[in-house]
Structure formats: C-alpha cells, structure tokens
C-alpha cells in the first residue's frame, strides 16, 4: 500500500465523519414537517371552496412516527371528511431509500402514495445509480462530481405520485388536477 492510498483512505474517513457530525435530526424532522405541510396545501387549495361551503370537512390529527435515525416524533396527518367518508393523508417517514419522504393517502376506495423526490427526477430508474470502480484505473469525471455535490436544500425536493400499478415507469406531478382526481377516486371508486 502506498502512502498516497493510505492518505486517501484517511481523508475519506475524515470527510465521512464530518458529514455524520453535520447530520441534525431535528433539522431533518422540521424539513419533513414543512414539506408535508406543502403537500397538504396542494391538496387543500383546489377544494377550499368546498371546505368553505361545508361539503368537505378538514381536520388534523397528531400521529407518531418512529425512525431509526431520528427516533420518535409527532407530525400532523390531514383528514378530509366527505359525506361520512374519510380520506387520510398519513406521513410515513423521511428516512427512505431513494426519497426524502412519503405520505400515504387512504380512503374508502383505495390507497395512493406520494413520494418526496429530488427535483428533476422523472422516473424510478433515476433514483439509484450503481457505479463500479476497478482499483488501479483512473476514476471518471462523473464520480468526482458526485463527491463534490452539495447537500440538497429544502427547495430541491418536490412531491410526486407513485401509482399502485407495478408497471409504472415515471413519476406523476402533484398539482390541483391530480389531487382532485385522487380525492374523487378515493370517495367514488
């Protein structure tokens, strides 16, 4: 083993240790709460007229989530009541592989999932990339870019729907139209 290889290993371990020390579980939980509330706003905006008319009742209920790295924390679930039918938006967690968070929506006629995905990602195949480096060969430029990439900020994430069909090949945007379609499916089948 050369001195340069040893130095590279030590520097890599030091960088990993610094990254671990930068991890703030309270910051992660707060970001997730903010992003979940953003999803609720997207859900409520197109139906606010129906809420004001009393056709839909909106409520929140506290739920507890327990995640290995974050411990137990509370977050609001959104409940919509339409003619005695309940639709519940329930946060699942934030420490997930390939996504920063998930919210499941359940109703009398089904279940939908919303994923918090990095902006610009269009399909599941873009979430995880595997690279192989053969020792002794030069690293590719793309590998260096990954190492230098900055930590994503809260504005780097967006909500996408995850269809229940196993053949899906792309994420769908979450907007007023998709949200009202989901609510209609949940109460009408």
TORMAR-694030 format. One record per residue (C-alpha): x, y, z; residue number from 0; residue in three letters. Coordinates in pm, 1 decimal, decimal comma, padded with zeros to 6 digits, m for minus. Each point is the difference from the previous one (the first is absolute). Layout:
BEGIN
+----------+----------+----------+-----+------+
!       c1 !       c2 !       c3 ! seq ! type !
+----------+----------+----------+-----+------+
!        X !        Y !        Z ! NUM !  ALA !
...
+----------+----------+----------+-----+------+
// end
This chain:
BEGIN
+----------+----------+----------+-----+------+
!       c1 !       c2 !       c3 ! seq ! type !
+----------+----------+----------+-----+------+
!  00000,0 !  00000,0 !  00000,0 !   0 !  UNK !
!  00137,1 !  00335,4 ! m00098,3 !   1 !  UNK !
!  00004,5 !  00302,2 !  00226,5 !   2 !  UNK !
! m00237,4 !  00175,3 ! m00243,5 !   3 !  UNK !
! m00256,3 ! m00282,7 !  00033,8 !   4 !  UNK !
!  00023,9 !  00019,7 !  00379,1 !   5 !  UNK !
! m00041,9 !  00376,7 ! m00013,9 !   6 !  UNK !
! m00305,5 ! m00037,6 ! m00227,5 !   7 !  UNK !
! m00159,4 ! m00247,0 !  00242,7 !   8 !  UNK !
!  00060,4 !  00225,5 !  00300,2 !   9 !  UNK !
! m00134,8 !  00307,7 ! m00180,4 !  10 !  UNK !
! m00307,8 ! m00191,2 ! m00118,2 !  11 !  UNK !
! m00073,0 ! m00123,9 !  00353,3 !  12 !  UNK !
!  00049,0 !  00351,9 !  00137,0 !  13 !  UNK !
! m00242,5 !  00141,9 ! m00256,1 !  14 !  UNK !
! m00259,3 ! m00270,8 !  00080,9 !  15 !  UNK !
!  00035,9 !  00072,5 !  00371,4 !  16 !  UNK !
! m00048,5 !  00373,1 ! m00060,5 !  17 !  UNK !
! m00312,2 ! m00072,8 ! m00206,0 !  18 !  UNK !
! m00140,9 ! m00217,5 !  00279,7 !  19 !  UNK !
!  00063,8 !  00277,5 !  00250,5 !  20 !  UNK !
! m00186,4 !  00246,3 ! m00226,1 !  21 !  UNK !
! m00313,2 ! m00217,8 !  00012,2 !  22 !  UNK !
! m00257,8 !  00175,5 !  00216,3 !  23 !  UNK !
! m00301,6 ! m00218,7 !  00070,2 !  24 !  UNK !
! m00208,5 !  00297,1 !  00116,3 !  25 !  UNK !
!  00071,2 !  00180,2 ! m00326,8 !  26 !  UNK !
! m00104,5 ! m00313,3 ! m00193,7 !  27 !  UNK !
! m00327,1 ! m00029,3 !  00193,5 !  28 !  UNK !
! m00080,5 !  00369,6 ! m00042,4 !  29 !  UNK !
!  00070,8 ! m00011,0 ! m00376,1 !  30 !  UNK !
! m00229,4 ! m00302,0 ! m00031,2 !  31 !  UNK !
! m00278,2 !  00177,0 !  00190,5 !  32 !  UNK !
!  00032,1 !  00304,8 ! m00227,9 !  33 !  UNK !
! m00004,5 ! m00214,0 ! m00315,6 !  34 !  UNK !
! m00300,3 ! m00201,2 !  00124,3 !  35 !  UNK !
! m00185,8 !  00325,4 !  00067,7 !  36 !  UNK !
!  00084,8 !  00107,8 ! m00355,2 !  37 !  UNK !
! m00169,3 ! m00318,8 ! m00124,6 !  38 !  UNK !
! m00306,1 !  00075,3 !  00214,4 !  39 !  UNK !
! m00016,0 !  00349,4 ! m00151,4 !  40 !  UNK !
!  00004,8 ! m00153,1 ! m00349,6 !  41 !  UNK !
! m00282,7 ! m00232,9 !  00108,8 !  42 !  UNK !
! m00212,1 !  00269,8 !  00162,9 !  43 !  UNK !
!  00036,1 !  00289,0 ! m00246,6 !  44 !  UNK !
! m00218,6 ! m00148,0 ! m00277,0 !  45 !  UNK !
! m00276,1 ! m00099,5 !  00246,0 !  46 !  UNK !
! m00001,4 !  00305,9 !  00228,4 !  47 !  UNK !
! m00332,6 !  00116,7 ! m00145,5 !  48 !  UNK !
! m00156,4 ! m00338,3 !  00089,0 !  49 !  UNK !
!  00144,8 !  00026,7 !  00352,0 !  50 !  UNK !
! m00149,3 !  00351,5 !  00042,6 !  51 !  UNK !
! m00337,9 ! m00129,1 ! m00120,1 !  52 !  UNK !
!  00013,1 ! m00282,5 !  00254,8 !  53 !  UNK !
!  00002,6 ! m00276,6 ! m00262,2 !  54 !  UNK !
!  00342,0 ! m00116,3 !  00119,2 !  55 !  UNK !
!  00123,4 !  00012,6 !  00359,1 !  56 !  UNK !
!  00372,6 !  00033,1 !  00061,9 !  57 !  UNK !
!  00169,9 ! m00103,9 !  00323,0 !  58 !  UNK !
!  00345,9 ! m00088,3 !  00125,4 !  59 !  UNK !
!  00103,6 ! m00270,7 !  00239,2 !  60 !  UNK !
!  00337,0 ! m00054,8 !  00162,0 !  61 !  UNK !
!  00172,7 ! m00326,5 ! m00083,1 !  62 !  UNK !
!  00330,2 ! m00139,8 !  00122,3 !  63 !  UNK !
!  00270,9 ! m00125,9 ! m00229,9 !  64 !  UNK !
!  00301,6 ! m00191,7 !  00124,5 !  65 !  UNK !
!  00301,3 ! m00009,0 ! m00230,0 !  66 !  UNK !
!  00330,5 ! m00164,9 !  00080,6 !  67 !  UNK !
!  00219,3 !  00306,9 ! m00056,5 !  68 !  UNK !
! m00249,2 !  00261,2 !  00119,3 !  69 !  UNK !
! m00173,0 ! m00169,8 !  00290,8 !  70 !  UNK !
! m00365,4 !  00065,7 !  00073,6 !  71 !  UNK !
! m00164,3 !  00325,4 ! m00105,6 !  72 !  UNK !
! m00349,7 !  00136,1 ! m00055,1 !  73 !  UNK !
! m00141,6 !  00132,8 ! m00324,1 !  74 !  UNK !
! m00346,0 !  00097,1 ! m00122,8 !  75 !  UNK !
! m00210,2 ! m00227,7 ! m00217,4 !  76 !  UNK !
! m00262,4 !  00171,5 ! m00215,8 !  77 !  UNK !
! m00352,7 ! m00142,7 !  00005,5 !  78 !  UNK !
! m00267,0 !  00098,1 ! m00251,2 !  79 !  UNK !
! m00357,4 ! m00105,7 !  00075,2 !  80 !  UNK !
! m00243,7 ! m00006,8 ! m00292,0 !  81 !  UNK !
! m00352,4 ! m00132,4 !  00068,9 !  82 !  UNK !
!  00127,2 ! m00216,9 !  00288,4 !  83 !  UNK !
!  00282,0 ! m00137,2 ! m00216,8 !  84 !  UNK !
!  00348,1 !  00068,9 !  00132,1 !  85 !  UNK !
!  00312,7 !  00057,4 ! m00203,5 !  86 !  UNK !
!  00316,0 !  00001,3 !  00209,1 !  87 !  UNK !
!  00336,5 !  00143,1 ! m00107,6 !  88 !  UNK !
!  00242,7 ! m00178,5 !  00231,9 !  89 !  UNK !
!  00373,9 !  00073,4 !  00003,0 !  90 !  UNK !
!  00208,3 ! m00318,7 !  00002,6 !  91 !  UNK !
!  00349,4 !  00134,9 !  00059,3 !  92 !  UNK !
!  00290,8 !  00191,8 ! m00141,2 !  93 !  UNK !
!  00296,3 ! m00237,7 !  00011,4 !  94 !  UNK !
! m00084,8 ! m00209,6 ! m00306,5 !  95 !  UNK !
!  00215,6 ! m00144,2 ! m00276,1 !  96 !  UNK !
! m00022,6 !  00207,3 ! m00316,8 !  97 !  UNK !
! m00234,6 !  00258,5 !  00147,2 !  98 !  UNK !
! m00005,0 !  00261,9 !  00275,8 !  99 !  UNK !
! m00343,3 ! m00101,2 !  00119,0 ! 100 !  UNK !
! m00332,1 ! m00163,1 ! m00066,5 ! 101 !  UNK !
! m00363,5 !  00071,7 !  00079,6 ! 102 !  UNK !
! m00264,8 ! m00269,6 ! m00046,5 ! 103 !  UNK !
! m00355,9 !  00102,2 ! m00080,2 ! 104 !  UNK !
! m00271,9 ! m00248,1 !  00087,1 ! 105 !  UNK !
! m00370,9 !  00020,6 ! m00063,0 ! 106 !  UNK !
! m00299,3 ! m00229,0 ! m00032,1 ! 107 !  UNK !
!  00092,0 ! m00091,0 ! m00357,0 ! 108 !  UNK !
!  00374,8 ! m00025,1 ! m00006,5 ! 109 !  UNK !
!  00343,4 !  00111,2 !  00096,2 ! 110 !  UNK !
!  00248,0 !  00236,6 ! m00165,9 ! 111 !  UNK !
!  00359,2 !  00085,0 !  00083,9 ! 112 !  UNK !
!  00181,4 !  00328,7 ! m00030,3 ! 113 !  UNK !
!  00378,7 !  00003,1 ! m00011,1 ! 114 !  UNK !
!  00231,8 !  00289,5 !  00067,2 ! 115 !  UNK !
!  00246,3 ! m00015,5 ! m00288,3 ! 116 !  UNK !
!  00290,5 !  00219,9 ! m00099,9 ! 117 !  UNK !
! m00107,1 !  00256,1 ! m00258,1 ! 118 !  UNK !
!  00071,8 ! m00106,7 ! m00354,6 ! 119 !  UNK !
! m00034,5 ! m00374,1 !  00065,1 ! 120 !  UNK !
! m00258,8 ! m00135,5 ! m00243,3 ! 121 !  UNK !
!  00013,4 ! m00377,1 !  00049,8 ! 122 !  UNK !
!  00086,5 ! m00258,5 !  00265,8 ! 123 !  UNK !
!  00303,1 ! m00109,1 ! m00201,2 ! 124 !  UNK !
!  00157,5 !  00340,0 !  00073,2 ! 125 !  UNK !
! m00018,5 ! m00044,0 !  00378,0 ! 126 !  UNK !
!  00278,2 ! m00250,6 !  00047,9 ! 127 !  UNK !
!  00316,1 ! m00020,4 ! m00204,9 ! 128 !  UNK !
!  00264,0 ! m00269,2 !  00038,5 ! 129 !  UNK !
!  00357,1 !  00068,1 ! m00101,3 ! 130 !  UNK !
!  00291,2 ! m00240,2 !  00003,1 ! 131 !  UNK !
!  00357,5 !  00116,4 !  00031,6 ! 132 !  UNK !
!  00283,3 ! m00241,1 ! m00067,7 ! 133 !  UNK !
!  00295,8 !  00060,5 !  00227,1 ! 134 !  UNK !
!  00297,9 !  00138,9 ! m00184,9 ! 135 !  UNK !
! m00199,3 !  00163,0 ! m00279,2 ! 136 !  UNK !
! m00066,9 !  00374,3 ! m00014,2 ! 137 !  UNK !
! m00332,7 !  00114,3 !  00139,9 ! 138 !  UNK !
! m00241,5 !  00152,1 ! m00243,9 ! 139 !  UNK !
! m00079,0 !  00369,7 !  00015,1 ! 140 !  UNK !
! m00364,3 ! m00072,9 !  00091,8 ! 141 !  UNK !
!  00109,2 ! m00175,6 !  00320,1 ! 142 !  UNK !
!  00185,5 !  00313,9 !  00107,3 ! 143 !  UNK !
! m00310,3 !  00212,6 ! m00059,8 ! 144 !  UNK !
! m00203,2 ! m00225,7 !  00229,6 ! 145 !  UNK !
!  00254,6 !  00032,0 !  00280,0 ! 146 !  UNK !
! m00001,1 !  00378,6 ! m00033,1 ! 147 !  UNK !
! m00379,2 !  00035,5 ! m00012,8 ! 148 !  UNK !
! m00153,0 !  00214,7 !  00268,6 ! 149 !  UNK !
! m00259,5 ! m00103,7 !  00252,6 ! 150 !  UNK !
! m00348,9 !  00055,1 ! m00147,7 ! 151 !  UNK !
! m00201,8 !  00284,7 !  00148,9 ! 152 !  UNK !
! m00369,1 ! m00013,4 !  00082,8 ! 153 !  UNK !
! m00083,5 !  00162,3 ! m00334,9 ! 154 !  UNK !
!  00170,9 ! m00283,8 ! m00190,3 ! 155 !  UNK !
! m00290,9 ! m00238,8 !  00069,1 ! 156 !  UNK !
! m00344,0 ! m00041,5 ! m00154,9 ! 157 !  UNK !
! m00298,8 ! m00229,8 !  00054,7 ! 158 !  UNK !
! m00081,6 ! m00263,2 ! m00262,1 ! 159 !  UNK !
! m00265,3 ! m00270,1 ! m00013,7 ! 160 !  UNK !
!  00097,1 ! m00362,3 !  00000,1 ! 161 !  UNK !
! m00264,9 ! m00197,3 ! m00189,7 ! 162 !  UNK !
! m00099,1 ! m00334,0 !  00150,1 ! 163 !  UNK !
!  00049,4 ! m00172,4 ! m00335,4 ! 164 !  UNK !
!  00328,2 ! m00193,4 !  00009,2 ! 165 !  UNK !
!  00075,0 !  00079,5 ! m00366,3 ! 166 !  UNK !
!  00036,9 !  00375,4 !  00048,5 ! 167 !  UNK !
!  00301,4 !  00160,5 ! m00157,9 ! 168 !  UNK !
! m00026,5 !  00364,9 !  00101,4 ! 169 !  UNK !
! m00108,6 !  00216,2 !  00290,5 ! 170 !  UNK !
! m00308,2 !  00216,6 ! m00041,2 ! 171 !  UNK !
! m00000,7 !  00364,6 !  00106,7 ! 172 !  UNK !
! m00208,7 !  00101,0 !  00300,2 ! 173 !  UNK !
! m00223,0 !  00294,5 ! m00082,6 ! 174 !  UNK !
! m00363,1 !  00110,7 !  00039,0 ! 175 !  UNK !
! m00123,9 ! m00233,2 ! m00275,4 ! 176 !  UNK !
!  00174,1 ! m00312,2 !  00125,1 ! 177 !  UNK !
! m00107,4 !  00077,7 !  00356,0 ! 178 !  UNK !
! m00369,3 !  00039,8 ! m00086,0 ! 179 !  UNK !
!  00016,9 ! m00317,8 ! m00212,3 ! 180 !  UNK !
!  00141,4 ! m00191,2 !  00296,6 ! 181 !  UNK !
! m00266,1 !  00134,3 !  00237,1 ! 182 !  UNK !
! m00273,7 ! m00096,1 ! m00249,3 ! 183 !  UNK !
!  00142,0 ! m00353,7 ! m00032,7 ! 184 !  UNK !
!  00021,9 ! m00032,9 !  00376,5 ! 185 !  UNK !
! m00368,6 !  00076,0 !  00057,3 ! 186 !  UNK !
! m00154,2 ! m00126,1 ! m00324,7 ! 187 !  UNK !
!  00207,1 ! m00304,8 ! m00095,3 ! 188 !  UNK !
+----------+----------+----------+-----+------+
// end
